[in-house]
Amino acid sequence: METKNKQTTNITSVITSKRVMSVLKISVLAFIAFLILFQGASAATGGIKLTVIDQDPYPAQPGQQFRLWVQAENIGSGTINNLTVQVNASYPFSISSGSSSKTYTDLYSGSKIYNEYFLYVDQNATTGPYNLSLRYQVDGGNWVVSNYTVYVGGIINMDNQGTLIIENVTTTPEAFMPGDEGIIWVTLKNNATPSQSTTSNKTNISNARIQSANLYSADELVVTSASLYDLGIIAPGDNISLPFRLTVPEGTPDGTYLLTLNVTGSSYEYNIKRNIEVTVDSTGIKAIPSKEPKMNGTDVVVEIDIVNYHQGTIRGVVIVPELEGVDFYPAEYFIGEMKPDDLYTAKFTVKQNGTKMNDTATITSIYYNGNNMHEDNATVKISTSATSGLGGGTSWTTYLIIIVVIVAIAAVGAHFYLKKKKDIGLVEYLKQKKDEKFPKKKSE
């Protein structure tokens, strides 16, 4: 009986162990599957940013078509090979199924793509805001949805009928360098002159309303400011300045880039869409030897021309020379602000500090382009003939002094020698020798 119980116990233990192993295997497989799904979802949601950068007309009108321009940006660190962007339209909007989706491949990190979508507004749509769904998926994964508000209706012949114009555009800095960050200021003005106008027995106020404003880039430049909304009313003759932050990535080629400014006024008849020029210029300061280095006693004087080759004004310019074995005075040469093509001459005195020196100096130019600090390095050769008076060598002035002292000592010694031996001074002795060599002729 005991043997049977032991066998039964052993069989039960084996069955229990197998069940435990099966449960463990299923748990491990489920955990691995969960990790795979989680990683896939993270890859799909962590790297794409959808932005509506333009709508025309604004607001959309019942019974009419309107256009959306959507930007998809890869903000992740890897390349996305299969991206689908889709407009998921619902009442009062409609879009043909063939044009609602767009698939892209090889979307590299930091790159942007654009696509236009044309939608139709139902003619019975009432005035007001509606949600429009934008969504994307990566490699056939889950859809990631974001909503965009579309305004429908609105009075075209609004009371506020001021005329908006772009009065001025300034950039800080004036010309960007690769790696710079700055601000673009756009000044909008209500160009209407009368405060009221009357048409068809209706009085209209000449104020200008700004519903929204945004700036976007289709190139390497990155606009980091979000769109501005509900900016209020501008009276006739008044203006408003709108700031937009801009980043120029490292490695951006030199040239002129066009950003697009969209301003939504009282209705689509009063909107503005203009190109804004931004200059990228990688050139900076150049240091050029202006004269041959020359000796000044036991020192060497070096003059260097500092030229601003950049297309914009730079500020806080400081020139720092460096050469092994010598000290420069002053140690730094401050210039300050330099406009394009400005030239300043920096003068330095070079003194040896007791160590071995070479003849090639490094000139570092430190300056600010806007609020961005830059450094440019150049090498300037100080000629051997000029530096020969430094460190171990003797200047021509020193040689001349030594020669004069030797001649004076020799003259004094000769004078006392002649006085002692011939009782005649050096001057009388030289005079006698001259008379003997060049005797005077006797008069007849």
Secondary structure, 3 states (H helix, E strand, C coil): CHHHHHHHHHHHHHHHHHHHHHHHHHHHHHHHHHHHHHHHHHHHHHCEEEEEEEEECCCECCCCEEEEEEEEEECCCCCECCEEEEEECCCCEECCHHHCEEEECCECCCCEEEEEEEEEECCCCCCEEEEEEEEEEECCCCCEEEEEEEEECCCCCCCECCCEEEEEEEEECCCECCCCEEEEEEEEEECCCCCEEEECCEEEECCEEEEEEEEEECCCCEECCCCEEEEEEECCCCEEEEEEEEECCCCCCCEEEEEEEEEECCCHHHCEEEEEEEEECCCCEEEEECCCCEEECCEEEEEEEEEECCCCCEEEEEEEEECCCEEEECCCEEEEEECCCCEEEEEEEEEECCCCCCCEEEEEEEEEECCEEEEEEEEEECCHHHHCCCCCCCCHHHHHHHHHHHHHHHHHHHHHHHHHHHCCCHHHHHHHHHHHHCCCCCCC
